[in-house]
């Protein structure tokens, strides 16, 4: 949708669907008539803010707690809040576990 998610908190669900249709069309995809169900879920605190200074809030995968390793798109890695970020984070977490176990 070309903008920060916070800008769309007040946007109606139908309007968001139209924005998604427009974005898909720019990518060469025609989704009209293919979406059978949709809803808008908003939990304001779930949005990662790209404002300066917030990157330091993202934890690394390794923790000082023995046996506790973090993984997820919210952890420190190069992709922000994406499926790719979750996958990369999983790889980093596995490496942290490997290092903790000394293997």
C-alpha contacts under 8 A as a table, 3 or more apart, distances in Angstrom:
res1	aa1	res2	aa2	distance
1	X	19	X	6.15
1	X	20	X	6.49
1	X	23	X	6.08
3	X	7	X	7.07
4	X	7	X	5.79
4	X	8	X	7.70
5	X	8	X	5.49
5	X	9	X	7.06
5	X	47	X	6.83
6	X	9	X	5.52
6	X	44	X	7.57
6	X	47	X	6.96
7	X	10	X	7.41
7	X	11	X	7.97
8	X	11	X	4.90
8	X	16	X	7.85
9	X	42	X	6.73
9	X	44	X	7.59
11	X	15	X	6.46
11	X	16	X	6.63
12	X	15	X	5.30
12	X	16	X	6.40
12	X	40	X	7.98
13	X	16	X	5.04
13	X	17	X	6.30
13	X	39	X	6.30
13	X	40	X	5.39
14	X	17	X	5.06
14	X	18	X	6.37
15	X	18	X	5.05
15	X	19	X	6.27
16	X	19	X	4.97
16	X	20	X	6.17
17	X	20	X	5.00
17	X	21	X	6.17
17	X	38	X	7.90
18	X	21	X	4.95
18	X	22	X	6.19
19	X	22	X	5.02
19	X	23	X	6.20
20	X	23	X	5.07
20	X	24	X	6.05
21	X	24	X	5.12
21	X	25	X	6.09
21	X	30	X	7.25
21	X	31	X	6.08
21	X	32	X	6.88
22	X	25	X	5.07
22	X	26	X	6.37
23	X	26	X	5.16
23	X	27	X	6.56
24	X	27	X	5.03
24	X	28	X	6.41
24	X	29	X	5.02
24	X	30	X	6.55
24	X	31	X	6.96
25	X	28	X	4.93
25	X	29	X	4.86
25	X	30	X	5.57
25	X	31	X	7.68
26	X	29	X	7.30
31	X	34	X	5.27
31	X	35	X	6.69
32	X	35	X	6.85
33	X	36	X	7.43
35	X	38	X	7.27
43	X	46	X	5.47
43	X	47	X	7.58
44	X	47	X	6.02
45	X	48	X	7.79
48	X	74	X	7.88
48	X	80	X	7.81
48	X	81	X	7.19
49	X	54	X	6.69
50	X	54	X	6.69
50	X	55	X	7.71
51	X	54	X	6.11
52	X	55	X	7.39
53	X	56	X	6.28
54	X	57	X	5.45
54	X	58	X	7.57
55	X	58	X	5.70
55	X	76	X	7.98
56	X	59	X	7.62
58	X	74	X	6.28
58	X	75	X	5.14
58	X	76	X	5.24
59	X	74	X	7.73
59	X	75	X	5.07
59	X	76	X	5.60
60	X	63	X	7.26
60	X	70	X	7.25
60	X	75	X	5.67
60	X	76	X	5.03
60	X	77	X	7.97
61	X	69	X	5.47
61	X	70	X	4.45
61	X	71	X	5.93
61	X	75	X	6.53
61	X	76	X	7.26
61	X	89	X	7.22
61	X	92	X	6.56
61	X	93	X	5.21
61	X	96	X	6.80
62	X	68	X	7.38
62	X	69	X	5.12
62	X	70	X	6.53
62	X	93	X	6.79
62	X	96	X	5.52
62	X	97	X	7.67
63	X	66	X	7.46
63	X	68	X	6.21
63	X	69	X	5.90
63	X	70	X	7.44
64	X	68	X	7.85
65	X	68	X	5.49
67	X	97	X	7.88
69	X	93	X	6.13
69	X	96	X	7.19
69	X	97	X	6.96
70	X	75	X	7.25
70	X	93	X	6.25
71	X	74	X	7.91
71	X	75	X	6.37
71	X	86	X	6.93
71	X	89	X	5.23
71	X	90	X	5.30
71	X	92	X	7.78
71	X	93	X	5.76
72	X	75	X	5.68
72	X	85	X	7.11
72	X	86	X	4.52
72	X	87	X	7.59
72	X	89	X	5.65
72	X	90	X	6.79
73	X	76	X	7.92
73	X	77	X	7.86
73	X	79	X	7.42
73	X	80	X	6.56
73	X	81	X	4.87
73	X	82	X	6.01
73	X	83	X	6.94
73	X	84	X	7.80
73	X	85	X	4.72
73	X	86	X	4.12
73	X	87	X	7.78
73	X	89	X	6.53
74	X	80	X	7.18
74	X	81	X	6.07
74	X	85	X	7.94
74	X	86	X	7.76
75	X	89	X	6.67
76	X	89	X	7.49
77	X	80	X	7.56
77	X	85	X	6.58
77	X	88	X	7.01
77	X	89	X	6.36
78	X	85	X	6.93
79	X	82	X	6.29
79	X	84	X	6.57
79	X	85	X	4.55
80	X	85	X	6.21
81	X	85	X	6.27
81	X	86	X	7.61
82	X	85	X	4.97
82	X	86	X	6.43
83	X	86	X	5.03
83	X	87	X	6.32
84	X	87	X	5.11
84	X	88	X	6.12
85	X	88	X	5.09
85	X	89	X	5.89
86	X	89	X	5.02
86	X	90	X	6.16
87	X	90	X	5.01
87	X	91	X	6.46
88	X	91	X	5.12
88	X	92	X	6.30
89	X	92	X	4.96
89	X	93	X	5.99
90	X	93	X	4.96
90	X	94	X	6.11
91	X	94	X	5.09
91	X	95	X	6.25
92	X	95	X	5.05
92	X	96	X	6.17
93	X	96	X	4.95
93	X	97	X	6.23
94	X	97	X	5.09
94	X	98	X	6.12
95	X	98	X	4.93
95	X	99	X	6.14
96	X	99	X	5.13
96	X	100	X	6.10
97	X	100	X	4.98
97	X	101	X	6.14
98	X	101	X	5.19
98	X	102	X	6.05
98	X	103	X	5.41
99	X	102	X	4.84
99	X	103	X	6.24
100	X	103	X	7.92
